[in-house]
Amino acid sequence: MKIIGLDTTSQSGSVSLINENKILGECLFNVGPRHSENVVSSLEWLLETLDIKKQEIDAVAVSIGPGSFTSIRVGVTIAKSLAYSMKIKIAAVSSLEVLAMNVPNTDLNICSILDAKRSEVYSAIYKYSNNRLQSVRDEKVEPIETLLTFINEPTIFVGDGSSIYNEELKKNSNSILVSENFNIVRSSNCALLGSVKLCDGKSDDVMGLVPNYLRKTDVE
């Protein structure tokens, strides 16, 4: 199954293509929230480089948030347009779960954390079980101080929030920080999670799919 992966939920964005859980290619642009200028051209370049026609694509997976309001809308709109025009399935994936996949093969909790402005973060905690991520704590938008009250065991932090709130995290002895390259939301992970969802017989309604903002008010 050939699946396009799209992520535009943060300052970075990316487009990828997988086939049967093998990553064929990925374009990543960490240049700020100008994703509408990059996504379509990157996808066209990727398909051309891989010599794959649009008719060969089976589905599209997209990160629906939480994250940057404007950026999320770009990715979701493009994914819906692709699914509708190409008559393929669409799978919506949480950007926080996509982030957690940056840390494989660990028995520790993984906390995905993205900047939500207003001195708040979007966060969720996951743990691997039978090689799949399982939710330990649901998605929240809250001050970093509130999140840290729930970190009572060794926990790996990933996401741009871990850079922004680096000093606060270091004050908690259970916080484990990773290098910056782990903090980018990758569309290849989105595609892989979408593949799992589709193989489980689950897909989303193209017309009914909406972004997951978590917060009602746009503060960008």
C-alpha positions as CSV (number, residue, x, y, z in Angstrom):
1,M,0.0,0.0,0.0
2,K,1.5,3.3,-1.1
3,I,0.7,6.1,1.3
4,I,1.5,9.8,1.2
5,G,2.3,11.3,4.6
6,L,1.7,15.0,5.3
7,D,2.6,17.0,8.4
8,T,2.4,20.8,8.7
9,T,1.5,21.1,12.4
10,S,4.5,23.1,13.6
11,Q,7.4,25.3,12.4
12,S,8.7,22.4,10.4
13,G,6.7,20.5,7.8
14,S,7.3,17.5,5.6
15,V,5.9,15.3,2.9
16,S,6.7,11.6,2.5
17,L,5.8,8.4,0.7
18,I,5.8,4.9,2.1
19,N,5.1,1.5,0.5
20,E,4.3,-1.5,2.7
21,N,5.8,0.3,5.7
22,K,9.0,1.1,3.9
23,I,9.9,4.7,3.7
24,L,10.6,5.5,0.0
25,G,11.3,9.2,0.4
26,E,10.7,12.3,2.6
27,C,11.1,16.0,2.1
28,L,11.5,18.1,5.2
29,F,11.5,21.9,5.4
30,N,12.2,23.5,8.8
31,V,11.7,27.1,7.6
32,G,8.7,28.4,9.6
33,P,5.0,28.1,8.9
34,R,5.1,28.8,5.1
35,H,4.0,25.3,4.4
36,S,1.5,26.2,1.6
37,E,4.5,27.2,-0.5
38,N,6.3,23.9,0.0
39,V,4.0,21.0,0.4
40,V,2.5,20.6,-3.1
41,S,5.8,21.3,-4.9
42,S,7.7,18.9,-2.6
43,L,5.1,16.2,-3.2
44,E,5.3,16.6,-6.9
45,W,9.1,16.5,-6.8
46,L,9.0,13.4,-4.6
47,L,6.7,11.5,-6.9
48,E,8.7,12.4,-9.9
49,T,12.0,11.4,-8.3
50,L,10.6,8.1,-7.2
51,D,9.0,7.6,-10.6
52,I,5.6,7.0,-9.0
53,K,2.3,8.2,-10.6
54,K,-0.5,9.6,-8.7
55,Q,-2.7,6.7,-9.9
56,E,-0.5,4.3,-7.9
57,I,-1.2,6.1,-4.5
58,D,-3.6,4.2,-2.3
59,A,-4.1,6.6,0.6
60,V,-3.0,9.8,2.3
61,A,-2.2,10.2,6.0
62,V,-2.2,13.6,7.6
63,S,-1.3,15.0,11.1
64,I,-4.4,16.9,12.2
65,G,-2.9,18.5,15.3
66,P,-2.7,19.8,17.8
67,G,-0.2,22.5,16.8
68,S,-0.1,25.7,14.9
69,F,-3.6,26.6,13.9
70,T,-2.7,28.1,10.5
71,S,-0.2,25.4,9.7
72,I,-2.6,22.6,10.6
73,R,-5.3,24.0,8.2
74,V,-2.8,23.9,5.3
75,G,-2.0,20.2,5.8
76,V,-5.6,19.1,6.4
77,T,-6.9,21.1,3.4
78,I,-4.2,19.6,1.0
79,A,-4.8,16.1,2.3
80,K,-8.5,16.3,1.9
81,S,-8.1,17.7,-1.6
82,L,-5.8,14.9,-2.6
83,A,-8.1,12.2,-1.1
84,Y,-11.1,13.7,-2.8
85,S,-9.6,14.3,-6.2
86,M,-7.7,11.0,-6.4
87,K,-10.6,9.0,-4.8
88,I,-8.3,7.5,-2.2
89,K,-8.7,6.8,1.6
90,I,-7.6,9.3,4.2
91,A,-6.3,8.6,7.7
92,A,-6.1,11.3,10.4
93,V,-3.2,11.0,12.9
94,S,-2.4,12.9,16.1
95,S,0.7,15.1,15.7
96,L,1.7,14.2,19.3
97,E,1.6,10.5,18.5
98,V,3.6,11.1,15.4
99,L,6.2,12.9,17.5
100,A,6.4,10.0,20.0
101,M,7.4,7.7,17.2
102,N,10.7,9.5,17.0
103,V,11.7,7.5,20.0
104,P,11.6,3.7,19.2
105,N,12.2,0.6,21.3
106,T,12.0,2.0,24.8
107,D,10.3,0.9,27.9
108,L,10.0,4.4,29.2
109,N,7.2,6.9,28.9
110,I,7.4,9.3,26.0
111,C,6.0,12.8,26.4
112,S,5.3,14.7,23.2
113,I,5.3,18.4,23.9
114,L,4.6,21.2,21.4
115,D,4.6,25.0,22.0
116,A,1.0,26.3,22.4
117,K,1.9,29.9,23.0
118,R,0.5,31.8,26.1
119,S,3.1,29.9,28.2
120,E,1.2,26.7,27.5
121,V,2.1,23.4,25.8
122,Y,0.2,20.7,23.9
123,S,1.2,17.4,25.4
124,A,0.4,13.7,25.6
125,I,2.2,10.8,27.1
126,Y,2.6,7.4,25.4
127,K,4.2,4.0,26.1
128,Y,5.0,1.1,23.8
129,S,3.0,-2.1,24.2
130,N,3.3,-4.9,21.7
131,N,5.3,-2.5,19.4
132,R,2.5,0.0,19.3
133,L,2.2,3.3,21.1
134,Q,-0.5,3.3,23.7
135,S,-1.9,6.5,25.4
136,V,-0.8,6.9,29.0
137,R,-2.2,10.5,29.4
138,D,-4.6,12.1,26.9
139,E,-3.8,15.2,24.9
140,K,-3.9,18.4,26.9
141,V,-3.2,22.1,26.5
142,E,-1.8,23.4,29.8
143,P,1.0,25.3,31.5
144,I,4.3,23.5,31.5
145,E,4.2,23.6,35.4
146,T,0.9,21.6,35.3
147,L,2.3,19.0,33.0
148,L,5.4,18.5,35.1
149,T,3.2,17.5,38.1
150,F,2.3,14.3,36.2
151,I,6.0,13.4,35.5
152,N,6.6,11.0,38.4
153,E,8.8,8.4,36.6
154,P,11.6,8.6,34.0
155,T,10.1,10.2,30.9
156,I,11.6,11.0,27.5
157,F,10.5,14.4,26.1
158,V,10.2,15.1,22.4
159,G,9.0,18.2,20.5
160,D,9.8,21.9,20.2
161,G,8.3,22.5,23.6
162,S,11.2,20.6,25.1
163,S,13.6,23.2,23.6
164,I,11.5,26.2,24.6
165,Y,10.9,24.9,28.2
166,N,14.3,23.3,28.5
167,E,15.2,24.9,31.9
168,E,11.8,24.0,33.4
169,L,12.1,20.4,32.3
170,K,15.6,20.1,33.7
171,K,14.3,20.9,37.2
172,N,12.3,17.7,37.1
173,S,14.7,14.8,37.9
174,N,12.5,12.4,35.8
175,S,12.8,14.4,32.6
176,I,15.0,12.9,29.8
177,L,15.8,15.3,27.0
178,V,16.9,14.3,23.5
179,S,18.9,16.1,20.8
180,E,17.1,18.6,18.5
181,N,16.8,16.3,15.6
182,F,14.3,14.2,17.6
183,N,12.0,17.2,18.1
184,I,10.7,17.5,14.5
185,V,7.3,16.1,13.6
186,R,8.0,13.7,10.7
187,S,5.5,12.9,8.0
188,S,7.0,9.5,7.5
189,N,5.9,8.6,11.0
190,C,2.5,10.0,10.1
191,A,2.3,7.7,7.1
192,L,3.4,4.7,9.1
193,L,0.7,5.4,11.8
194,G,-1.8,5.9,9.0
195,S,-0.9,2.6,7.5
196,V,-1.5,0.8,10.8
197,K,-4.9,2.5,11.1
198,L,-5.9,1.6,7.5
199,C,-4.7,-2.0,7.9
200,D,-7.0,-2.2,11.0
201,G,-9.9,-1.3,8.7
202,K,-10.2,2.3,9.9
203,S,-10.2,5.4,7.7
204,D,-11.7,8.9,8.0
205,D,-14.5,10.6,6.1
206,V,-12.9,13.1,3.7
207,M,-15.6,15.7,3.9
208,G,-16.1,15.4,7.7
209,L,-12.4,15.5,8.6
210,V,-11.5,18.6,10.7
211,P,-8.3,19.7,12.5
212,N,-7.8,19.0,16.1
213,Y,-6.9,22.3,17.7
214,L,-7.5,21.4,21.4
215,R,-7.9,25.1,22.1
216,K,-10.9,27.1,20.8
217,T,-9.1,30.4,20.3
218,D,-6.3,31.0,17.8
219,V,-3.5,32.8,19.4
220,E,-1.1,33.0,16.5
